[in-house]
């Protein structure tokens, strides 16, 4: 019998603003835990591992799409927003998951893909039948140019034109991603109303928030050609420079002013459910500016994240530039940061730290010391490297299209390793949808739990420590100039002032330290910088946090 969905929202002990400074653990359900024995992870598998997630000392989970879908883009092509795809379970399973997570003090956020649907959604099946049916304008349709060419030069993120010809209407429809992911037309009021009702459906089931996929893609502008980009480099769009999508300045195809009106309506709906939150994914030429605009004023999104820290750039100068620019622009908005997710190469590989515990702990402290909330992707706490797959093993359409220059996203989506010596690392009793690399099995949860000095236990210890430090969770931040690859910042909250020093170099560094700086006795022992007699010594890739007197007159810290 189906459980009755919750009609009262779970706020918990942290209050309605629990999301400020929260750590949100991203679960890619296909790859987390298989309870059905079919090689694909599912919602029951997530329920079975909630105690593990709670042991990480995170505040919430984010579930990547589990909705009904033909899985052309592995769930980001939704054909029914209000049901669970059978491969993942049932609505009853979802209700049990929410109840079980809340019982452990974990909030539940879910992906909401609003800019597009699957071409198998009933809305699109109706829309494509004619130019005058009730849903004719629910998607972005346009006539061809006189020579039959697409209406504009807009490119798809997955390669090729963003326009697909349809013989039923003898028109093109817009798809910013796969051709099987047609874009909804948010200039049609009925579409906005319908999408808000899809959100309300899950709010009524007790979810605590939404991660909004490609949120700045919801509205399009005039049907004009985008201008070319003068220099094609690695961008903040989540695409590589060998993808023609990066050849354009995306002036007309996304990030339009009308999107702000929609976001304000969405926020008004969320405000009807106290304690709910939203985090938008932003891919844009000016991602930091959009993050600020979308999260300021308390009337749009609660927070946003971008791809600015999801690139290959790990040098402290670049990181400092990104973070200081964000602080200068965001005002009363709130950022969300991530170093890994289901769309990018694993952190340990991307930032050249495979098997290097000191580097991985450095990145851990860097991420969780910033002002903002944090999304932590499953497996990052284990230090998993990118999985090396053959072309024959690929299933990601992006990898198949751009091979061999780009191998796609499968390498960061392989199954979570639970037991080193078990078949398929304990993920499933059947052959998994993607293979488990041997290099991952050796980093399995059961192995790291037995090692007090493992990366997994470092995450647990630091996140437990962070919870006791309001300055690290919700405090203000100030950055100091980078010197000799050492990134230093201050976090202040009320009368507490914490100093954080991060040595990104492979050399020991000594700096003068402010008077009265003292190491925190309850901090993890591997915070291995030494504060002594006005001096800070940081070993290679070392990290240090100290408490200092909080006085207005004191000169800036010159570390």
C-alpha positions, 0 to 999 in steps of 0.5 A: 500500500502506498504511503501518504506523502508528507504534507508538513515540511521537515525543518529539523533542529537547524532552523529554516536557514539550515542550507547556509553553510550546509554540506550536501552529499550528491548521490548518483543513484545508478552508481551508489548501491544496487539492492535489486541485483540488476547492476543498477543502483536504486532508491532502496540501495540509498536507504540501505546506506543512509547510516554511512552518509550520516557518518560523514557528518554531512547535512543533506543529500542531493539525489540526481534524477530518478524520474521516469525516463528513456535514459538517453541522458541517464535521467536528465531526459524526463518523460514523467516528472511525478513518478520514479523510474522502475529501475530505481524503485517506486514512489513508496520507496522515495517516501520511505527514503525521505522518512529514513533520511529525516530520522537521521537528521539528513535533509533531502534535495532532488534534481529538478530538470526544468529547461527541457524534457524527454521527447517521449514526454506526453507534452512534447508528443502532443506539441509536435503533432501540429502547429495549432494543438493546445500545446503547440507553443509549449516547446521552442519551435521555429521555421527554417531559413529560406534555404532550409537551414536552422533558424540560428547558429546556436550549438548544442552542448553535446555537439552539432546544431541546437535545432532538430528538424521535425517533419510533422510540423515542418519546423525546427525545435530547440534542444540545448542538449541532446536532440531527444531533449527538446527545450520547453518554452518558458515564454508560454505562461502555461508552461511556467504554471505547469512546471511550478506544479511539478515542483509542488508535487515533490514539496508535498512529498516532503523534500527539503529542496531542489538542485536545478539543472541548467537553470539559466537555460530556461528562457531563450532570447531573440532568434539571432545568431550568437556572435563568435568568441574571439578566443576559444579556451577552457570555459566556465560552460562545462564544455571543453575547448574542442567542443564547438559550443565554446566557439560562441558567445551565448548572447541569445540562447540562454541567461535571458532577463525573463528568467529572473521573473520565473525564478521569482515565481519559483522562490515564492512557491518555495517560501510557502514551504518553510525550510526548503531551499534551491541551488541552481547550476549555472553554466555561462560566459559570466558564471560568477555574475549570474550566480550573484544575480540569481541569488541576491535579494532573497527573492530568487534562488537561495544559492547557485554553483558554477563550473569555475572550480570544476576545471583543471585549474588548481593553482592558488592564484586562479582559485584566489581570483575566482573566490575574491571576484565572487565575494566582490560581486555576490553582495547578500547572495550566497554561493555554493561550491563544488570540486567534483560532480557527475559531469566532470573528471574526478578531482583526484585525477583532474587536480593531479592528486591520485593516491596523494593523501596530503594533497587530497586533505589540502583540497578537502580543507580548501573546499570546506573553509570557503564562505558558502554551502558545499556539494560533495560528490559521492566517492570524493571522500574516498579519493577515487581517481577517474576510471579509465574506460575503453570506447566499447565500455562508454555509454555517455552520448557526450563521450561517444560523440567527442571521442577520443579527445574527450572520453565523456562522463562515464569515468566519474560515474562508475559504481561506488566501491563498498567492499574491496574483496567482494564481487564488483566491490560490493555494489551489486551481485550482477554485472554493473552498468559500468565496470568497477576499476581495480583502482577503486576497489582498493579504496573501498569503504571497508578498507578506509574505515579500518585505517584511522589515517584514511581520506574517508576518516579525514572527511569525517573528522574535519566535517565533525570539527567544522560543525563546531565552528560557526565561523567556518559554516556561516562566517564572513570571509577575507582573502590575503594575497597569494605568496609562494603558493600559499592561500590564506583566508580569514573567517569571522563570526561574532567574536571568533576569528579563524585563520586558515592557511593552505600550502599548495606547493611541495616546499615547506613554507615559513611565515610570520603569524599574527600575535596571539594565533593559537592552533585549535585543540579540537581540530584534526591532528593532520592539520599539520601547520605549526603556530609558534612564537609568531611563526607559522610553518607549513609542510608541503601541501600542509594546512593550518587553522588558528584562532586569533584575537578579534580586534578592529585595530589589529593590522591585516594578517601578513602570512 
